[in-house]
Amino acid sequence: MKDHAPITLTMVLHRDEGAGLRVSLEGAAGAPVVLPLSQISVEQGIGRQLRITMPMWLAKDRNLIASPDARQGSFL
């Protein structure tokens, strides 16, 4: 996959940081990361869930998805 290609993930909102959103994949059990609002598109889900579209490079940078060179298993 190209690093500029978009990816959409369902995430849990922890806090609005002003210029970004602190979110995680697993809610209270997940390690939250900050995603800059300038790089993402957000759709409201149910409750604190959001559907966030971002560039592939940002998802990799924040360790939200495995990258093939990280030896984290297969990457489709």
N, CA, C and O of each residue as an XYZ file, in Angstrom:
304
protein
N       0.830     -1.189      0.000
C       0.000      0.000      0.000
C       0.870      1.247      0.000
O       1.946      1.271      0.597
N       0.398      2.257     -0.663
C       1.110      3.529     -0.711
C       0.910      4.286      0.596
O      -0.174      4.250      1.179
N       1.956      4.970      1.055
C       1.870      5.710      2.313
C       0.914      6.888      2.259
O       0.435      7.337      3.300
N       0.626      7.399      1.065
C      -0.300      8.525      0.955
C      -1.747      8.058      0.805
O      -2.668      8.871      0.889
N      -1.957      6.757      0.585
C      -3.313      6.217      0.460
C      -4.047      6.362      1.795
O      -3.446      6.173      2.853
N      -5.340      6.696      1.753
C      -6.083      6.854      3.015
C      -6.487      5.524      3.630
O      -6.682      4.529      2.933
N      -6.605      5.531      4.934
C      -7.105      4.384      5.677
C      -8.121      4.926      6.685
O      -7.926      6.002      7.251
N      -9.198      4.182      6.906
C     -10.220      4.593      7.867
C     -10.257      3.597      9.009
O     -10.353      2.390      8.785
N     -10.183      4.100     10.237
C     -10.204      3.271     11.438
C     -11.308      3.760     12.368
O     -11.570      4.960     12.449
N     -11.951      2.836     13.065
C     -12.904      3.192     14.116
C     -12.116      3.302     15.408
O     -11.455      2.355     15.833
N     -12.198      4.477     16.027
C     -11.389      4.749     17.207
C     -12.253      5.334     18.316
O     -13.390      5.746     18.087
N     -11.697      5.363     19.513
C     -12.396      5.892     20.687
C     -11.774      7.236     21.057
O     -10.556      7.337     21.209
N     -12.602      8.258     21.202
C     -12.140      9.591     21.576
C     -11.866      9.640     23.076
O     -12.713      9.271     23.890
N     -10.663     10.106     23.426
C     -10.311     10.323     24.831
C     -10.462     11.800     25.184
O     -11.006     12.150     26.232
N      -9.964     12.675     24.276
C     -10.020     14.106     24.568
C      -9.719     14.902     23.296
O      -8.923     14.483     22.456
N     -10.365     16.043     23.179
C     -10.072     17.004     22.113
C      -8.923     17.875     22.607
O      -9.047     18.550     23.628
N      -7.817     17.862     21.891
C      -6.617     18.609     22.298
C      -6.534     19.978     21.623
O      -5.507     20.650     21.723
N      -7.578     20.393     20.951
C      -7.557     21.663     20.234
C      -7.094     21.483     18.804
O      -7.910     21.517     17.883
N      -5.792     21.291     18.600
C      -5.239     21.099     17.262
C      -5.250     19.633     16.845
O      -4.878     19.304     15.719
N      -5.674     18.755     17.746
C      -5.700     17.326     17.457
C      -6.656     16.589     18.369
O      -7.232     17.167     19.291
N      -6.817     15.319     18.103
C      -7.670     14.465     18.927
C      -6.832     13.376     19.576
O      -6.026     12.730     18.906
N      -7.013     13.166     20.874
C      -6.368     12.048     21.577
C      -7.339     10.880     21.479
O      -8.443     10.934     22.020
N      -6.919      9.821     20.784
C      -7.783      8.676     20.491
C      -7.019      7.372     20.700
O      -5.792      7.365     20.796
N      -7.762      6.274     20.767
C      -7.140      4.946     20.806
C      -8.019      3.971     20.048
O      -9.180      4.253     19.751
N      -7.450      2.832     19.745
C      -8.197      1.781     19.058
C      -9.089      1.000     20.011
O     -10.102      0.444     19.587
N      -8.727      0.946     21.307
C      -9.406      0.055     22.244
C      -9.995      0.751     23.461
O     -10.276      0.084     24.458
N     -10.189      2.040     23.422
C     -10.771      2.738     24.569
C      -9.830      2.778     25.749
O      -8.638      3.033     25.580
N     -10.343      2.531     26.944
C      -9.550      2.616     28.174
C      -8.368      1.658     28.164
O      -7.341      1.955     28.773
N      -8.483      0.518     27.492
C      -7.407     -0.470     27.462
C      -6.308     -0.101     26.458
O      -5.203     -0.640     26.525
N      -6.602      0.805     25.541
C      -5.638      1.149     24.498
C      -4.752      2.311     24.881
O      -5.116      3.140     25.715
N      -3.592      2.363     24.269
C      -2.675      3.482     24.484
C      -3.092      4.612     23.549
O      -3.029      4.451     22.330
N      -3.520      5.757     24.097
C      -3.986      6.846     23.233
C      -2.855      7.541     22.491
O      -1.728      7.622     22.981
N      -3.172      8.036     21.310
C      -2.247      8.818     20.495
C      -2.968     10.094     20.087
O      -4.197     10.151     20.090
N      -2.198     11.112     19.736
C      -2.791     12.355     19.254
C      -2.666     12.390     17.735
O      -1.583     12.212     17.178
N      -3.800     12.625     17.081
C      -3.830     12.765     15.634
C      -4.147     14.222     15.306
O      -5.149     14.752     15.787
N      -3.308     14.888     14.491
C      -3.545     16.293     14.164
C      -4.777     16.456     13.273
O      -4.943     15.732     12.291
N      -5.634     17.409     13.624
C      -6.846     17.654     12.851
C      -6.537     18.028     11.402
O      -7.358     17.794     10.515
N      -5.371     18.600     11.159
C      -4.988     18.992      9.806
C      -4.728     17.796      8.890
O      -4.686     17.946      7.669
N      -4.555     16.607      9.476
C      -4.225     15.410      8.695
C      -5.347     14.377      8.637
O      -5.207     13.358      7.962
N      -6.459     14.622      9.333
C      -7.504     13.602      9.439
C      -8.866     14.146      9.033
O      -9.099     15.354      8.994
N      -9.754     13.205      8.733
C     -11.165     13.500      8.489
C     -11.947     12.664      9.493
O     -11.663     11.478      9.663
N     -12.936     13.272     10.166
C     -13.634     12.609     11.266
C     -15.128     12.507     10.992
O     -15.768     13.478     10.589
N     -15.677     11.309     11.219
C     -17.120     11.088     11.184
C     -17.540     10.610     12.565
O     -16.917      9.713     13.133
N     -18.592     11.203     13.103
C     -19.095     10.809     14.429
C     -19.714      9.419     14.349
O     -20.441      9.109     13.405
N     -19.429      8.602     15.322
C     -20.031      7.285     15.453
C     -20.972      7.283     16.637
O     -21.593      8.301     16.943
N     -21.081      6.165     17.295
C     -21.941      6.017     18.468
C     -21.131      6.339     19.716
O     -20.026      5.826     19.890
N     -21.674      7.183     20.580
C     -20.979      7.538     21.817
C     -19.659      8.219     21.535
O     -19.610      9.230     20.835
N     -18.586      7.666     22.081
C     -17.247      8.235     21.898
C     -16.523      7.652     20.697
O     -15.361      7.984     20.460
N     -17.187      6.785     19.932
C     -16.546      6.188     18.762
C     -16.552      7.162     17.590
O     -17.536      7.856     17.338
N     -15.430      7.194     16.884
C     -15.269      8.021     15.701
C     -14.716      7.169     14.573
O     -13.945      6.238     14.804
N     -15.116      7.496     13.347
C     -14.481      6.903     12.168
C     -13.516      7.959     11.647
O     -13.923      9.036     11.212
N     -12.229      7.627     11.702
C     -11.193      8.591     11.341
C     -10.453      8.112     10.107
O      -9.929      6.998     10.073
N     -10.416      8.966      9.093
C      -9.669      8.688      7.870
C      -8.399      9.509      7.914
O      -8.421     10.705      8.205
N      -7.283      8.843      7.617
C      -5.969      9.488      7.689
C      -5.054      8.872      6.637
O      -5.355      7.800      6.112
N      -3.946      9.528      6.322
C      -2.976      8.928      5.408
C      -2.329      7.689      6.053
O      -2.157      7.622      7.270
N      -1.985      6.735      5.219
C      -1.354      5.506      5.703
C      -0.096      5.808      6.516
O       0.155      5.155      7.529
N       0.695      6.789      6.082
C       1.938      7.103      6.797
C       1.663      7.532      8.239
O       2.445      7.220      9.137
N       0.553      8.247      8.467
C       0.225      8.698      9.819
C      -0.186      7.515     10.697
O       0.210      7.432     11.859
N      -0.977      6.607     10.141
C      -1.381      5.411     10.895
C      -0.158      4.572     11.275
O      -0.083      4.051     12.388
N       0.787      4.444     10.362
C       2.024      3.704     10.655
C       2.854      4.440     11.705
O       3.377      3.825     12.634
N       2.974      5.761     11.553
C       3.767      6.571     12.467
C       3.257      6.480     13.902
O       4.050      6.496     14.844
N       1.941      6.384     14.073
C       1.334      6.312     15.406
C       1.135      4.867     15.872
O       0.489      4.622     16.891
N       1.697      3.910     15.118
C       1.604      2.483     15.448
C       0.160      1.992     15.546
O      -0.162      1.153     16.388
N      -0.704      2.519     14.683
C      -2.098      2.083     14.654
C      -2.291      0.881     13.746
O      -3.273      0.149     13.872
N      -1.352      0.679     12.830
C      -1.363     -0.491     11.952
C       0.056     -1.029     11.864
O       1.025     -0.302     12.085
N       0.164     -2.282     11.543
C       1.476     -2.902     11.399
C       2.066     -2.509     10.056
O       1.348     -2.375      9.065
N       3.365     -2.328     10.030
C       4.047     -2.109      8.760
C       4.883     -3.341      8.464
O       5.386     -3.977      9.391
N       5.042     -3.693      7.201
C       5.712     -4.958      6.857
C       7.145     -5.056      7.352
O       7.627     -6.162      7.594
N       7.838     -3.945      7.510
C       9.225     -3.994      7.967
C       9.353     -4.057      9.480
O      10.468     -4.151      9.995
N       8.237     -4.008     10.210
C       8.282     -4.034     11.673
C       8.191     -5.447     12.233
O       8.217     -5.631     13.450
N       8.083     -6.445     11.364
C       7.978     -7.857     11.780
C       6.855     -8.074     12.775
O       7.021     -8.748     13.791
N       5.685     -7.475     12.455
C       4.510     -7.583     13.321
C       3.484     -8.532     12.721
O       2.293     -8.406     13.005
N       3.914     -9.462     11.909
C       2.970    -10.368     11.260
C       2.710     -9.913      9.840
O       3.389     -9.024      9.325
N       1.739    -10.517      9.223
C       1.468    -10.202      7.825
C       0.770     -8.858      7.689
O       0.099     -8.385      8.606
N       0.947     -8.266      6.533
C       0.342     -6.970      6.222
C      -0.305     -7.101      4.864
O       0.381     -7.312      3.864
N      -1.609     -6.979      4.817
C      -2.331     -7.144      3.555
C      -2.551     -5.834      2.878
O      -3.145     -5.789      1.801
